[in-house]
Amino acid sequence: MQQSRPRIYSESDVWDMLTELGLVGSFRMQCYQFLCENEQKKRQIFGIPPEMRLDALFHFMTAAGVRLGDMVLPENIHHYRNPKI
């Protein structure tokens, strides 16, 4: 029986995911740095369904004591909170 290896997420994977979530500028960089410095949180965020990742990311960062501002473009919030099926 062949053992599967855990998926390794690159910095590029993190950047692309944050871009898809609509994070911009210094906010995207803050989230990028947080995830790239924390392998466990990086694996966890990719294990969460895409439509729930933004809320999970805010939760992870808040729990770690990171101060959050208005990190998402308003037009993208609706898409990720109420995705079209």
C-alpha positions, 0 to 999 in steps of 0.5 A: 500500500502506497502512503500519500504525502501531505500536500505542501503549499507554496508561497505562490499558492498562498499569494494566489489564494489571497488574491482570489479572496480579494485581499489587496495591498498591505492587507494581502501582504499582512495575511501572506506573511502570517500564513507563510510564517505559520505552516499549520495555519497555512495547511488549515486554511487550504483545508477549508472550503473556499467560500469559508476561507476569508472568515477562517483567516480573520479568525486565525489572525485575530486569535493570534493577536493580529489587528485587522482592518478593512481587508477586502474590497467591498465587491468581493465580500458578497461573492465569498459570503454568498457564492452563486451555486 
